């Protein structure tokens, strides 16, 4: 890192990476849960044993 501009570019890269991480986290938090394509199976029917 002989050139001072290398440090500036590295800091810019870190800032962009941080922004992308925050945006990804917000995307995962804000997306709604997917709608299930199939209904849940019916509950098991237990017949009484006499």
N, C-alpha and C positions, 0 to 999 in steps of 0.2 A: 504494500500500500504506500508506494512512494508519492503518488499524486493525491493531493487533498480532495480532489473530486471523487476519488474512490470511496472515501468516507461518506460523502454526501449521497452518492448513489446507493451505498449500502443502507443508509438510514432511510432513504426513499423506498427501497425494496422492503425493509422491515415494516414501514408504515403501511404500505400497500397490502402486505401479507396480514397485518393485524386487522385492517379494514375488511379484507375478504373473510377472515375467520369470524369476525363479529357478524357480518352479513349472512354467512352460512348458518351460524347459530340462531339468528333471528328467523331465518327461513325455516329451519327445523322446528322452532317453537311455534311459529305462526301458522304452519300448514295444518289444515283440519285432518282428522283421522279419516282414513279411507272407508267408504261405505262397503260393508260386507256384501259379496256377490251372492252368497248362499245363506239361507236362514239357518239358524242354529238347529241341531237335531233335537227332536222332542225329548222331554224328560223321561227317564226310565219308569215304566209302570211296574210296581211291585204288587204282585197278587198275594193276598193273605193265604197262608197255608193252614188248613184246618187239621 
